[in-house]
Structure formats: structure tokens, C-alpha cells
Amino acid sequence: MESSTLLTALFTWTTLCLLSSGQSAPDASGLPLAIRVPLRQGARAEQPAPLPHAATVNRERGSTRRFASARRRRGAAASGITFVDMIDNLRGKSGQGYYVEMAVGSPPQKLNILVDTGSSNFAVGAAAHPFLRRYYHRSLSTSYRDLGRSVYVPYTQGRWEGELGTDLVSVPHGPNATLRANIAAITQSDRFFINGSNWEGILGLAYADIARPDETLEPFFDSLVRQTPVPNLFSLQLCGAGFTQNYSLGSATVGGSMIIGGVDPSLYVGELWYTPIRREWYYEVIIVRIEVNGQDLNMDCKEYNYDKSIVDSGTTNLRLPRKVFQAAVKAIEAASSTEQFPSGFWLGEQLVCWQAGTTPWHIFPVISLYLMSENRNQSFRISILPQQYLRPVEDVASAQEDCYKFAVSQSSTGTVMGAVIMEGFYVVFDREKKRIGFAVSECHGEEERKEG
């Protein structure tokens, strides 16, 4: 298993990239820092020898976990919030999103709610639906208040409409707090709920600017921070289906942690590197460069951010603007040319399968995204391995085959760094300081230790 590594390399900013983000160009080049994720369990890639720093990380990794609980207690004491109950509070299924249990109403009705950093409405199913095992009964909640307004929300795929109200809400495996939050009771939907996904609603964690019907509807997290002592940040560790800590849950089940109000050092390895939030609507960031197999796509960086680049846990794929997608696929095809793939595979319309255990990971290149650093003269690089962007499809694979879907797709609404990207990292949404942090996730560290 490849070790967690932090690499350094020179990178010179382009004036256009900085101008497009409203920043002045620097005088000199900066040092980008790269976060490269270890391979997933069972990968058989040909791997480079680890750097000395990585070897040090491995030797110290055992002691890292021994001190994790102490670090967690110190971090919790500093913020007045206990994070230990939030560890492993996310569940889901590969490609169908991650959800957290929430309690709505009086008496509390427990529902599984999709965690979505790409929208801003808190909405729950409030009527019978073929794909829902349970739904929110407003009539049974003594604390429900009707706002007398309707709401309609379309997504990239699917839509719903419903009626707005407020009710008391808490997160059982979250902060010890109950708040009154805006809630949309979904009465009609189309291609929104997913059969077998096990979630009954959506928790939009982005900003009021994109709330529906308009920005006057206060989003859940804003209400939480205003009404309780919870600090204005949260962090997500999304662990994909290939990680050992999820094996006991079933091969297609995913898990992870949503730390509400803080950062838990036990969930990541090494340092956190932050990129500024460009604008508070979506969690918009600035990509300054994209490489495939170490080769720059050599595109104007405005193309990478046209019309925006966002971090979105509610989207599965890495979605790229049309020109960028075409260039990236061309580069990936060239790098993996030892095997031929149908054109439908690159469009996400066809699967590719290999005999179980023989997936040729080594022929697929690494995709690297360079993000603007807090020091705007610098960038840092996050590297996405094929074990992330080739998503295993469990329900069609047999015991003799491993099948995958290409999890990079074309977008007409800008770059979307979805779950397949986030699964490699511990991601901190530091709303207070208007920045997003990335560090190597401990999901990988766990399996590395187990193999070692």
C-alpha cells in the first residue's frame, strides 16, 4: 500500500488565474504542497518507492492512533464540544450519498438525512413514496409551525417541491443541542429519492445565497450557529466502499464522520492545507491548474472555473466543464492506451470489468488539481488516484468480476469536486475563516496499518 506523502514542487501562478479571482498577481512563484492519497484496499498498482518523509509517517503512524483519543479530548475541551460521539455517524451506499441520523419534531421523529454541501435547504419527505421506508409526519409534531409558503428545488438530477415550516431539530450523534430550524416538507418529487439509499431527506449545508425560495430563508447551519454555542465550522470524513473500516457493514456500504463545530485530529494524517472560499454561496474555490499523469492540461485556468468550482458532498462524480472534460479524457485515454475502452465508458454509459483481483490500476494516471492556497502566491495539489475516479459498481459485478464506472463526467455548471474526490481526504468547511481545508484521511491510514 502506497504511503501517505506530502510532496513539494515549484509552481508559477498565471496572471489570468489571479485576475479571474479578483487577486493581484504575485511577484514570484510559490511552493505548492501536494497531498497524495494511498491506494485503496486490494489495489495492485505498481507503486514508486516512498519518500523518506513518508517512511517517517509510517513509523510514527502507530503512535498517532495511540494519542488520537487524547488529542480529541484536548480539541473538544478547547471548543466545549465533545467530538467522540460524532465519530462514524455517517452511513450510505456507494454512489448514493452519505447520510446522518437527525431527530425532527416533538416527540422526535428519527430520519436519515443526506449530507449535501452543494445546496442550502433542509428538506424531508413528508408524504408516502415508494422509495421511502418512513417519512416526516407534521401532524404528529406538537412543535411544528407552518410558514404558509411553498418551495420548489431543482438539482442537476431530480427535483422536489413542498411546504415550508419550522420545527425542533437535533442530531443524535452530533452536538448536544436542539434548535428551531426551517424545514421543507417534501410533498412531490421527481428522480430525487433513490431506491434502497436509506435516506429520507436532505441537509443543505451551503449558504443562504442559494437557499430556495430565496436568501431570506435561513439555512440549517446558520440557525445552529445563531441559536447554540456551536462554532461556525464542520468537517467531513467520507470513507468509500473500499476501505476496511466499512467491510463489516457490507461491501457496498460506505461510512464516515461529520464533525459539527470543529476538527478532529484523529481523522486525518499530516497537516491541513487550506484554500480560500471565493464566494459564500456554494463552497466555491479556485482551481489554478489540472494535470493528468503529471502533464499540465495547459488550459487557461478560467476554463477550470467556468462558471465556478465547488466542493459538493451531494454529487458523486468529479464533474468538469466541457472543454476541460474533453482534454482530461483525451489525456487519460492516452495514458491508459495499453487497453482499449468503449467510448461509452468515458461517457459514464458503460461499465468495464476485469477478472476479480486483476484490475490494472497501474495503467491509469493520477489526476491532480492545484488549489489556490491561503497564501495566494502559492497553491497546493490534491491528487486523485484511479482507485477514486473508477467507482466500483457492486450490484452488477459477480464474484468473478470487478466492475467500474468512470466517475469523471461533463458539466454545464462548472467544476464539481464530488464525493469521489472527498473520499480521499478529511475536508474542513471553516466558515468562520472563509476557507476549506484538505488533509489525508485516516480511512486510508487504517487499512495501511492493517496490511503492514
C-alpha positions in Angstrom: 0.0 0.0 0.0 1.4 3.4 -1.0 2.3 5.6 1.9 0.8 8.9 2.7 3.1 11.5 1.2 3.5 15.3 1.2 5.4 16.4 -1.9 6.7 19.8 -2.8 7.3 21.3 -6.3 7.6 24.7 -7.9 4.6 26.2 -9.5 4.3 29.7 -11.0 1.0 31.4 -10.9 -0.6 32.6 -14.1 -1.7 36.2 -14.1 -5.0 35.4 -15.7 -5.9 33.0 -12.9 -5.4 35.6 -10.2 -7.2 38.2 -12.2 -10.2 36.0 -12.6 -10.3 35.5 -8.9 -10.0 39.2 -8.2 -6.5 39.0 -6.8 -3.3 40.8 -7.9 -0.5 38.8 -9.5 2.4 37.8 -7.2 6.0 38.9 -7.7 7.5 35.4 -7.5 6.5 31.8 -7.8 5.3 29.9 -4.7 5.7 26.4 -3.4 2.6 24.2 -3.8 2.2 21.4 -1.4 0.8 18.1 -2.6 -1.5 15.7 -0.8 -1.3 12.3 -2.4 -3.7 9.6 -1.2 -2.7 6.0 -0.5 -4.2 3.3 -2.7 -7.4 1.6 -1.6 -7.5 -1.9 -0.1 -6.9 -4.6 -2.7 -5.2 -2.3 -5.2 -2.4 -3.9 -7.1 -0.7 -0.8 -8.7 2.9 -0.6 -9.4 4.0 1.9 -6.8 7.0 4.2 -6.5 9.3 3.9 -3.6 8.1 6.1 -0.7 9.9 9.3 0.1 11.9 9.4 3.4 9.2 11.7 4.8 6.6 9.0 4.0 8.6 6.4 5.8 8.7 8.6 8.8 5.0 8.9 8.7 4.6 5.1 8.6 6.9 4.5 11.6 5.1 7.1 13.6 1.6 6.0 12.5 1.1 3.5 15.3 1.8 6.2 17.9 -0.5 8.6 16.1 -3.6 6.4 16.9 -2.5 5.9 20.5 -2.5 9.6 21.1 -5.6 10.2 18.9 -8.1 10.0 21.8 -6.0 12.4 23.9 -5.9 14.8 21.0 -9.6 14.5 20.5 -10.3 15.2 24.2 -8.0 18.3 24.1 -9.7 19.6 20.9 -13.1 19.0 22.4 -12.2 20.7 25.7 -10.9 23.8 23.7 -14.2 24.2 21.9 -16.6 23.0 24.6 -17.9 20.3 22.3 -17.4 16.5 22.5 -16.5 15.1 19.2 -16.2 11.4 20.2 -20.0 10.8 19.7 -19.7 12.1 16.2 -17.1 9.6 15.0 -18.6 7.2 12.4 -22.0 9.0 12.4 -22.4 8.8 8.6 -23.7 5.9 6.5 -24.6 5.4 2.9 -24.2 3.3 -0.2 -21.6 3.8 -2.9 -22.8 6.4 -5.4 -25.9 7.1 -3.4 -24.6 9.7 -0.9 -23.8 9.9 2.8 -26.5 10.4 5.4 -26.7 11.3 9.1 -29.5 10.5 11.5 -31.5 13.5 12.6 -34.4 13.9 15.0 -37.3 16.2 13.9 -40.3 17.4 15.9 -41.8 16.7 19.3 -41.8 13.9 20.1 -38.7 13.4 18.0 -39.1 11.5 14.6 -35.8 10.0 13.6 -34.9 10.2 9.9 -31.8 9.6 7.8 -30.8 12.8 6.1 -28.4 13.2 3.1 -25.4 15.4 3.8 -25.1 17.9 0.9 -22.6 20.8 0.8 -23.9 21.7 -2.6 -27.3 23.1 -1.6 -28.8 25.1 1.3 -32.3 23.7 2.1 -33.1 21.3 4.9 -35.9 19.2 3.4 -37.5 15.9 4.4 -40.0 13.5 2.8 -43.4 14.3 4.3 -45.7 12.0 2.2 -45.7 8.4 1.3 -43.2 7.5 -1.5 -42.3 4.1 -3.0 -38.6 4.6 -2.1 -39.2 5.8 1.5 -39.4 3.4 4.4 -40.5 6.3 6.7 -41.3 10.0 6.4 -41.9 13.1 8.5 -45.4 13.4 9.9 -46.0 17.1 10.6 -49.4 16.4 12.2 -47.7 14.3 14.9 -45.3 17.1 16.0 -46.6 19.5 18.6 -43.7 21.9 17.8 -44.3 22.2 14.1 -45.1 25.6 12.7 -46.4 26.2 9.2 -44.9 29.2 7.4 -47.6 29.3 4.7 -45.0 29.2 1.9 -44.3 26.7 -0.8 -40.9 25.9 -2.2 -39.5 24.2 -5.4 -35.9 23.0 -5.7 -34.4 21.6 -8.9 -31.0 19.8 -8.8 -28.6 18.7 -11.6 -30.6 15.5 -11.4 -34.1 15.4 -9.9 -36.3 17.9 -8.2 -38.8 18.3 -5.3 -41.4 20.7 -4.1 -43.0 21.1 -0.7 -44.3 23.3 2.0 -42.2 25.4 4.4 -42.4 25.3 8.1 -40.2 25.2 11.2 -39.7 22.6 13.9 -37.3 21.5 16.6 -34.3 19.6 15.3 -31.3 17.8 16.8 -28.6 15.4 15.6 -28.4 12.4 18.0 -24.8 11.7 17.1 -23.9 15.4 16.9 -23.7 18.3 19.3 -25.8 18.2 22.4 -28.2 20.9 21.1 -31.7 21.3 19.9 -32.6 24.2 17.6 -35.6 25.5 15.7 -34.8 25.2 12.0 -36.5 25.9 8.7 -37.7 22.7 7.2 -39.3 21.9 3.9 -41.9 19.1 3.9 -41.5 17.4 0.6 -44.9 16.5 -0.9 -43.9 15.8 -4.5 -40.6 14.8 -6.2 -39.2 13.5 -9.4 -35.9 11.5 -9.6 -34.9 12.8 -6.1 -35.3 9.9 -3.7 -33.2 6.8 -4.6 -34.5 3.3 -4.2 -32.5 1.5 -1.5 -30.4 4.5 -0.5 -31.9 4.5 3.1 -32.2 8.3 3.4 -35.4 10.3 3.6 -34.3 13.9 3.3 -31.5 16.3 2.5 -29.4 18.6 4.7 -28.2 21.5 2.6 -25.1 22.9 4.3 -24.2 25.7 1.9 -25.0 29.4 2.3 -28.2 31.4 2.3 -27.5 32.9 -1.2 -28.7 29.7 -2.9 -31.5 28.8 -0.5 -34.9 28.4 -2.0 -37.3 30.2 -2.4 -34.8 33.0 -1.7 -31.9 34.1 0.5 -34.2 35.2 3.4 -34.7 31.5 4.3 -32.0 30.8 7.0 -30.2 27.6 6.3 -29.8 24.9 9.0 -26.2 25.5 9.8 -26.7 29.3 10.2 -29.6 28.6 12.6 -27.4 26.1 14.5 -24.6 28.7 15.0 -27.0 31.5 15.9 -29.0 29.5 18.4 -26.3 27.4 20.1 -22.7 27.7 21.2 -21.6 25.5 18.2 -18.6 27.2 16.3 -19.1 28.1 12.7 -17.4 25.2 11.0 -17.8 21.5 10.3 -15.7 18.8 8.8 -16.4 15.7 6.8 -14.5 12.4 6.5 -16.1 10.3 3.8 -14.8 6.7 3.6 -15.6 5.0 0.3 -16.7 1.3 0.0 -13.2 0.1 -0.5 -12.0 1.0 3.0 -11.5 -1.8 5.6 -13.5 0.0 8.3 -16.6 -0.4 6.2 -16.2 -4.0 5.3 -18.3 -5.2 8.3 -21.1 -3.0 7.1 -21.4 -4.8 3.7 -19.3 -4.4 0.6 -21.4 -1.6 -0.9 -21.9 0.3 2.3 -19.9 3.5 3.0 -19.4 5.3 6.2 -17.6 8.3 7.7 -17.9 11.1 10.1 -19.4 14.6 10.2 -17.8 16.7 13.0 -20.2 19.5 13.7 -18.4 22.5 15.2 -14.8 21.5 14.9 -11.9 19.5 13.6 -10.9 16.1 15.0 -7.2 15.4 14.6 -7.7 11.6 14.9 -9.5 11.6 11.5 -6.5 12.7 9.4 -2.8 12.3 8.9 -0.3 15.1 8.5 -1.2 18.7 8.0 -4.3 20.5 6.9 -3.9 22.8 3.8 -6.5 25.5 3.3 -7.9 27.1 0.2 -10.0 30.3 0.4 -13.7 30.3 -0.1 -14.0 32.6 -3.1 -17.7 33.4 -2.6 -20.2 32.4 0.1 -23.0 30.8 -1.9 -21.8 27.3 -2.8 -18.5 26.3 -1.3 -16.6 27.9 -4.2 -12.9 27.5 -4.6 -10.3 28.4 -7.3 -8.5 25.7 -9.3 -5.3 27.1 -10.8 -4.0 24.1 -12.7 -5.0 20.5 -13.6 -2.6 17.7 -14.5 -3.1 14.2 -15.8 -0.2 11.8 -15.4 2.0 14.7 -14.3 1.3 16.6 -17.6 -0.3 20.0 -17.4 -3.5 20.3 -19.5 -2.2 23.7 -20.5 -5.6 25.4 -20.4 -6.4 28.9 -19.4 -7.4 28.5 -15.7 -10.6 30.4 -16.3 -11.7 27.3 -18.2 -11.3 25.2 -15.0 -13.5 27.5 -13.0 -16.1 28.2 -15.6 -18.6 29.2 -14.3 -17.5 28.1 -10.8 -15.6 25.3 -9.0 -17.3 23.9 -5.9 -16.8 21.2 -3.2 -20.1 19.2 -3.1 -20.6 16.1 -1.0 -24.0 15.6 -2.6 -22.5 14.9 -6.0 -20.8 11.6 -6.7 -18.5 12.4 -9.5 -15.7 14.8 -10.4 -17.6 17.0 -12.9 -15.6 19.1 -15.3 -16.6 21.8 -17.8 -16.9 20.5 -21.3 -13.6 21.7 -22.7 -11.7 20.6 -19.6 -13.5 17.2 -19.6 -12.6 16.5 -23.2 -8.9 17.4 -22.6 -8.8 15.3 -19.4 -10.4 12.3 -21.1 -8.0 12.6 -24.0 -5.0 12.6 -21.6 -6.4 9.7 -19.6 -7.1 7.7 -22.7 -3.5 8.3 -24.0 -2.0 7.3 -20.6 -4.1 4.1 -20.5 -3.7 3.2 -24.1 -2.4 -0.3 -23.4 -6.1 -1.3 -23.1 -8.9 -0.2 -25.3 -12.2 1.0 -23.8 -15.5 1.7 -25.4 -16.4 5.3 -25.9 -19.5 4.8 -23.7 -17.2 4.1 -20.8 -15.7 7.6 -20.8 -19.2 9.0 -21.0 -20.3 7.0 -18.0 -22.7 5.0 -20.1 -20.9 1.6 -20.0 -19.0 -0.3 -17.3 -15.7 -2.0 -17.6 -15.0 -5.3 -15.8 -11.9 -7.4 -15.1 -11.5 -10.8 -13.5 -11.7 -10.3 -9.7 -8.4 -9.0 -8.3 -6.8 -8.2 -11.7 -7.8 -4.6 -12.2 -4.8 -3.0 -13.9 -4.7 0.1 -11.7 -1.1 0.9 -12.9 -2.2 1.8 -16.4 -4.5 4.6 -15.2 -2.9 8.0 -14.5 -3.2 10.3 -11.4 -5.4 13.4 -11.8 -4.0 16.4 -9.9 -5.9 19.5 -9.0 -4.0 22.6 -7.8 -6.0 24.8 -5.5 -5.2 28.4 -4.5 -3.5 28.4 -1.1 -4.3 30.9 1.7 -1.0 32.5 0.8 -2.3 33.5 -2.6 1.2 33.3 -4.1 1.1 29.6 -3.6 -1.0 26.6 -4.4 -1.3 23.0 -3.1 -2.1 19.9 -5.1 -4.6 17.2 -4.3 -4.0 14.0 -6.3 -6.9 11.7 -7.2 -6.0 8.1 -7.9 -7.8 5.8 -10.3 -9.0 3.9 -7.2 -11.1 7.0 -6.6 -12.2 8.0 -10.1 -13.0 4.4 -11.2 -16.0 3.8 -8.9 -16.8 0.1 -8.1 -20.3 -0.9 -9.1 -21.3 -3.7 -6.7 -24.8 -4.6 -7.9 -23.8 -5.8 -11.4 -20.4 -7.4 -10.5 -20.2 -11.1 -9.9 -17.9 -12.9 -7.5 -15.6 -13.5 -10.5 -15.5 -9.9 -11.8 -14.7 -6.4 -10.5 -16.8 -3.8 -12.5 -16.3 0.0 -12.5 -17.9 3.2 -13.7 -15.9 6.2 -14.8 -16.6 8.8 -12.2 -15.5 11.8 -14.1 -18.2 13.5 -16.1 -19.0 16.5 -18.2 -20.7 19.5 -16.6 -22.5 22.6 -17.8 -22.4 24.3 -14.4 -18.7 24.4 -13.7 -16.3 22.1 -11.9 -17.8 20.0 -9.1 -15.5 18.2 -6.7 -17.8 15.5 -5.6 -17.7 12.5 -3.2 -15.2 10.5 -5.2 -12.7 13.4 -4.6 -13.7 14.0 -1.0 -13.3 10.3 -0.1 -9.6 10.7 -0.3 -9.5 13.5 2.3 -10.6 14.9 5.5 -12.3 18.1 4.4 -12.8 21.1 6.8 -15.5 23.7 6.0 -14.2 26.5 8.0 -17.0 29.0 7.5 -15.7 31.3 10.3 -12.4 31.9 8.4 -13.9 31.5 5.0 -11.7 28.6 3.9 -11.7 24.9 3.1 -9.0 22.6 4.4 -7.8 19.2 3.0 -5.7 16.6 4.7 -5.1 12.9 4.0 -7.9 10.9 5.5 -7.4 8.3 8.3 -9.6 6.0 6.3 -6.5 5.2 4.4 -4.3 5.0 7.4 -6.4 2.3 9.0 -6.1 0.0 6.1 -2.4 0.7 5.7 -1.7 -0.4 9.3 -3.8 -3.5 8.8 -1.8 -4.5 5.8 1.5 -3.7 7.4 
